[in-house]
């Protein structure tokens, strides 16, 4: 299985820096995709305690989310430790070293119409830094209209927003993230109601393609599936040089506070240790 590091050109690095997201074509070999499909099927059959159904409509169509399962599902762990994803992320971020943060799956059964609300990732996390990124990697073909959408350049908007409270959306107390009476936070822009005012990016994607985006990017969507289409996405989150631990008063999802404290990590520390291993370092 090749590293595909040669696919990260100077132009792609510049596009990632300016736009906040790039779509890399065919950089994950079929063997990895096949292995992850096995892992996701295991995950769907037996979700972790962190798994939850985000949506269940009147037709029985569901949207499942689960995260931090890489230590329990061998196919996930093999991908985290052995795939080219850490190097791809590190080169795009211009990082000297990359630590793994966590994994997540998003699955939608055939024809599901649930759309993830627009949001940013990093403000939900137990870390803070510019060199944070997520990889959105479909394990099945996905049409542009059903793929994740990104607001070009929004990772560079120097503003803190009140993020979507997914707890209100899902009814699950574990998803509560609520901003109250903070002078540095303004309401989140209503992207859906004013789409023409924003430069949106999304792509038709095939297994092996991956969209890597800065975790401060405004993004959402990946619903509107055709009646004969389902969706299985495996995400990984990666941390670079400037990232430090932070415990947020408004809440975090996923909340790593307890496990970080248990492993001797504290606010201001660089993320490290067996739960957040360094996977790649520039030579």
N, C-alpha and C positions, 0 to 999 in steps of 0.2 A: 504494500500500500504506500503510494508516494506521498510526499509532504505537500506538493503543489506550491511550495514557497515561491517558485519562480512566477506564479500568477500575480503576486503582489508587486505591481510595478509602481514607479514613482507617481504616475498619473492617478492610480487607484488610491495611493496614500494621500495625495493632495485632495482627491474627491471626498475621501472619508473625512478629512479634516474640515473641508469647506461645507459639504452637504450633510455630514453626520451619518451617512449610510451608504454602503455599496452592496451590490448583488454580485457575488462571485459565482461563476458558472462552472459546474462539473468538478468542483474541488474536493468533494467527498466521494471516495470510491464506492462502487456498488456493494462490496463486501461489508463496509461499515453500515450502509443503509439496511442491508438484509439483517445484519446482527441487531441493529437498533429496533427494527420492526418486531423481532422476536421479543426484545426487552419491553417494548411498549405494550405488546399483547399480554405479557405477564403483568405489567403495571395496571392495565385496564381490568384484568381478571381479579387482581388483589391490590387495590389502592393502598397507599401508606396512610398512617393516621393524619397526614397533612393533606390528603386528597379531598376534593370536594366537587360536587356537581354545581357548576355555575348557572346552568340553565336546563330546564326540563319542560318542553312545551306540550301542548294538548295532543300532539301526534306521537309522543313518546321519544322525540328527538332530544338528544342530550349533548351538553358541552362539559367535558371533564377536564379538571386541572389537578396536577399533582406536582410535587417538587421535593428536592433533596432526597432522592431515592438512589443515588449513584452507588452508595456503599452496600445496598441490598440487592441490586440487579446487576449481575456480572457483565451484561452487555453494555450497560451504561458506563460502568467503571472502566471497562476496556477502552471505550471511546474517549472518555475524559483523559485517560493516561496515555493513550497510544495514537490517537488520531491527530491530524494536522491542525485541528481547530485552534489550539493554544498559540501555535506559531503564526497562523493567519491573523489572529486577533492582535498578537503582540506586534507584528510588523505594521499592521494598519495603525495601531495606536502610537507607533514609534516608542514602544516601551523597551526597557532593558531586561525586564523580567515580567512574567505573567503568572499569577496565581489563579487557580480555579475557585469560583465562589459557590455556585449551586447549579443544579439542573432543574428543568421543568418540562412537563409535557402539556400540550393542549390538544385535545381530541374532540372532534365534532362528528356525530353520526350522520348518515346520509341525509342530505337536504336541510341540515340545521341552519337556522337563520340568525342565530345569536351573534351580535357584533360586540367585540371588546370595546368599551368606551375609550376615547382618546385620553392618553395619560403619558407620563414619563416614568421610567423605571427607577432611576437612582434615588429620587426622593422617598421611595417606599423602602429602601434597603437599609441595612445596618452598617453601611459604609458610605463614605462621601469622597468624591474625587472626580477629576475630568477624565482620567484614563480608566473608564469603566465601559464595558461593552457587552451587548447581548448578541447571540447568534440565533436567528430564526431559520430553522432548517426543516422544510417539509419532507416527509417520508413518502408522500404520494404526490402526484401531479396536482397543481393548484392553479386556477385561472386568476388573472390579475384582479378581477372583480371580487374574488374571494380571499385574496392575499392580504397580508398586513400592509397598512398604508403609513407613510412617514411624511411629516411636514419638513420639507427641505430647510436646513439651516437652523432649525429650532433649538438644537443643542447649544447654540451660541447666544440665545436670547438671555441676557443677564437679568433674569427675573425669577423669583420664587412664586410658584402657583399653588393654590389649594387643590390638591389632587383629588381625583374621583375616590369617593368612599365606597370601595367594593363591598364593604359590609352591608351597606344599604341596598346594594344591588343583589347580593347573594343571600342575605339574611343570616350570614354566618358570623358569629362574634369574632372569629379568628381573623377576619378580613377588615376589622375596624381601623380606619386611618382617618382621623378627623382633625382638621385645622380650625382652631377657635381663637379669635382676637389676637392675631399676630400681625404686627405692623409691617413686617417684611414680606407678607404673602398677599397676593391679589387673586380674584376669581380666575379659574381656568378658562382660557379662551374657548368659545363655543364653535369648534371647528365644523361640526356637522351642519350647523345652520348657516354657515358663511363660507362654504367650501371654495367658492370662486376666488376668495381673497388670499388663498394659500397655495403654495407650490407643492403639490402632492406627488409623492413617488411610490410606485408599487410595480410589480412585475408578474407576468406568467412565470411559474417556476416548476422545475422538475426535480425529482430526487437526485441529490448530488449538488444542487445549487444551495447557496446559503446567503441570507441577507444579514450582514454584520452591521450593527448600529451603535452609536454612542448612547449610553444609558440615560442621557438627558434629552434625547430626541423625543418629540411628541409623536406618538404613533397610536394606532388602534385599528379596529376592523377585523378582518379574517372571518367574516360571516358570509351571508348571501350565497350559500352553496346551492348548486344545481341539484335537481331531484335525484340524480344518479351519482352525486359526488359526496364523499366524506372527506375528512381532513385529519391528518396526524402530523403533529409538529413536535420535534425534539429541540429544546432550547438549552443552551449553556451560557453561563455568565462568567466574565473574565475581568480580572483586576490588574491594573498596571502600577507604575511607580509611585504616583502621588496619592494613592487611595489609603484612607485611614478609617478606623472604626468610629462610628458615631451612633449613639442611642437617641432616637428621636421621640420627643414628648408626645407628638401627635399619633404615634404608633408606627409599626413597620410590618411589611408583608413581603416575603416571609420574615418573621422576627427571629433573629439569631442571638438576641441578647443573652438568654440563659446559657446556651451552649458555648458562646464566646467566653462568658465569665467562668464557666466550668473549666474551660481550657486555658485559663489564665490570661485572657485577652481583655483589654480595657479601652475605653474611648481614647483616641489619639494614636493607638498602636497600629502598626502595619499588619494587615491580615496575613496569617501564617499558620503553620501547624498541620497535623494530619487531616483535618477537615477542610483545609484550604491550601492544598499543596501547591508549591511552585512546580509548574509543568514545563515551562519553557524559559530559556534565558538566551539572550542574544550572544553570539560568539564574538 
